[in-house]
Amino acid sequence: MKKIIRISLIVIIVLIGVIVAIPFVFKDKILSAVKDEINNNIRASVDFNDFDITIFSSFPDLTIKLGNLSVVNQAPFEGDTLAAMDLASVTLDIMSVINGETIRIKGVELKRPRIRLLVLENGQANWDITKPSTDSTSTDGKPSKFKAGLDRYGITDGYVYYNDRSLGFSTELIDLNHSGKGDFTSDLFTLSTHTTVGATNLTYGGIPYIYKAHTAIEADLSMDMAHSKYTFKKNSIKLNELQFGVDGFVEMPSDDITMDLKWNVQVNDFKNFMSMIPGVYRDGFNNVKSKGRLAMDGTIKGIYNEHSMPGFTLNLLIADGMFQYPDLPTALNNVQVSLNVSNPDGVPDHTIIDLSRMHVEMAGDPFDARLVVKTPVSDADIDARLEGKIDLSSISHFVPLEQGTVLKGLLQADVTAKGRMSAIESKKYEQFNAAGTLTLKDIEYSGTDFPDGIKVGACELIFNPKNVTLNSFDMQYGKTDIRATGWVDNLIAYTFKENQLLSGTLDIKSNVIDINQLSGNSTDSASADTAAMSVVEVPGNIDFTTTISAGKVYYDNMVLENLKGNISVRDRSLGINGLSFGMLEGTISMNGLYDTRNLNSPGFFFDLGLKQLDIRKTYDTFVAVQKMAPVAQRCNGKFSSDLKVRGTLDKNMNANLQSLTGGGKLTTSNVYLENFPPLLKVADALKMDQFKKMDVSNLNLSYTFENGRVSVAPFDMNIAGIKTTTQGSSGFDQTIDYTMDLKIPTAMMGGAATGVMNNLLAQANKAGANLSVGKEVPVAVKIGGTVNQPTVGTNLSSTAASVTDDLKQQAIKEFEQKKKELEDQARAEAERLKKEAEDKAKAEADRLKKEAEEKAKQEVEKQKKELEEKIKKEAEDKLKNLFGKPK
């Protein structure tokens, strides 16, 4: 017997040892296997940096812990974090795990969960992440044998955000603590829950109905698991000091959800209603003097599914309300409210809103409102009236404002609207009575939420059936000042009916617009908001054209000067037309489009003209330039460019670099490039310091970019007398791939290359040759690697062979030239001798001919003379014979 006990103890100890050892021995494998299994079965990325199975903290139970758990969505919510938490733990009854029939979960704990739930306009939800099962055995109709029971669960320091864009509804729970316990293994049991929320916000249709309300809920639910019916038992819901009770049930045996709920205010004190007004509920609220009767209740009854919604009612009655803080001089008096909202069957068009009376007196000034709306969907029938005056400075007389808060100014309203929407839609404005004015004057407010203060010097709105005219608007907030005029069409239809278009024009003038301050993103290093920007959504159903003129605009880390142009808002897109401004010591002109129809990936297209921008400042300002043109970091000077760019933005309004496509032309002036790592490598390879610092002015190049790379077409430049042709590409990942074809003057060739050429020339000219290297030596340079770790290759190793071939060709050419010169000399000498002989023979012949001609001439002269003498003598003889000898 002792032996059996001993063996049993050993077995138990071994089993415990194995259980303790498994998390340590197989931790990495288990971690990887769990992640893979989860990610293979959902359309999201699940990650956690710690996985632990232990019995130490919950002995004898088994606890599974996941540390820093995150669930990140895929398309169409790509990049959004669905859930993240510091710790998720599950405690199991170890014996139920071993038995395997019904696993008993003793507890589930979530610490610091951050949950973000989204529903798109088309109804698609970001929590619908499970993949359809491909296991045929799961659809055979047989019930699963797996069973599990849960004793308790809890959430500590949680945050939940829910936004249903299809309904225009959102709610936010901050500092959520929730716990529940019950026997989930039973078909019928009571679930006891306890919930506190530090701040609850609820917005519907853009109107905040609940703002920063402290919430406490104690609720016991009767859980009929067999019929999926959940009935409210003892419960209390408290928002600030307004306390509700709920009776009824919610049943969901199928896709339909059947509801029959009634709720009502449990304490009928007007004071508790006032606690829901932001700014009123604060320290000292318990000492407030109050009187008046409050009645508030409602119902929700019917079926909710894709095609129907339950009917509902809301009743609010305040009679003879008075409210005053004991330390303040003035009371809020004569508060009268009668509101009834009813919908008998869940059909939206059957809703009737009847605010038959709302009256309040503040510092003796009465303010009244009335609103009745029937058939709001098909053809809204409206009867509304707003009349009265509110001196904002009097608010501090009956509500304690935070220290340092300034509130003053005057609001006056006298507006009437009565008629059917069909009259406006058919432009029968005479059948719809809308008239009146709403004015704000000398409004001033500053406080913790607006520390820089907001001032509205004047604002006047004039109402008529067709439109609302903004006669004047003069506002200043911090550095920003805005003056505006314009008009808005279809405001009433846009307010009371879905899918109505709001159109208008606005003319804005300003000396300074500080977008950082307006959006809450200060550029002051002392107060900078480190939270990332979120997508700026352009509203739908709006057709607005704005003409803007501003002296300076501050946006992020940029300053835009003398901004002018037109901005249009239409179909969730923002168009930019003829916009121009000064920036980075130059000017920018642009046309383009910012498109938010896909909020997960907003698109943009811009046609930009950049003139004489400072290169270094441009690099420091734009991340895209740092990725696309890292060489700009080493440049000083100005550049100009005409480019077109198209792409998308991420959820933080940063450009998705891989999506960028476009191109353009770039020119430079007075630009110097110094200490650019790739060119430093080139300088070392060529032994030429010209490449360490160079003048790259007067560049004129074309470029394109897509798929994360910038491609540069071949372009020419002169680097300190070196003719260079460059082309190639660089990646947004800083990889580079360029070629440089250089024509280096021989006199500039340095180092080994010059020595090689001089030796070759000396050897070639020993034999009496007169050879020389050309004026320019072609060198090819290949640049690769990355910007900071470049690789450089040249063809200098083949330069000697190239020069040898050149000298050989020069020698052959010189020999042929010499040969030709000798042949030409011999030919010329022979011609000379021949010509000399011919000239000598000709000269002798000419001499002889001349001598012969001279002798002939003398002979002729002689014979002529002799003949003349003879003739003369014969004549004389005849005369003598005739006349005799003269006397």
Protein Blocks (a to p, Z undefined) as FASTA:
>chain_A
ZZmmmmmmmmmmmmmmmmmmmmmmmmmmmmmmmmmmmmmmcccddddfbdcddfklmpcb
dcdddehiacddddfkghiafbacfbdcddddfklmmnomaccdfbdcdehiacdddddf
kopafklmbccdfbfklmnopacfbdcddfbdcdehiadddddfknopacddehiacddd
ddfkbmbdcdddddddfbacddeehiafbghiacdddddddddfknopacdfdddddehj
accddedddddfblbdcdddddddfbdcfklmmmmpghkacghklmpcceddddddddde
ddddfkbccddddddddehiacddfkbcbdcehiacddddddfkopaklpccddfbccdd
eehiacddddddehkllopcdddddeddddfklmmmmpccdehiacedddddddddeddf
klmmnopaklpccedddddehiacddfklmnopadfbacddddfkbccdfbacddehjbc
cddddddehklmmmmpghiacddddddddfbdcfklmnopafbfklpcfbdcddddddeh
iacddddddfbdcehjbccehiacddddeehiacdehiacdeehiacdddddddfkbmml
ccdddddddehiafklmmmmpmklmmmmmmlmmpgcdddddddddddddfkopacfklpg
cddddddehiacehifklmmmmmmnopaklmpccfehiacddddeehiacdddddddeeh
iacddeddddfklpacddddddddfklpgcjllmmmmmmmmmmmmnopacdddfbdcddd
ddehjfklccdddfklmmmmmmmmmmmmmmmmmmmmmmmmmmmmmmmmmmmmmmmmmmmm
mmmmmmmmmmmmmmmmmmmmmmmmmmmmmmmmmmmmmmmmmnopaZZ
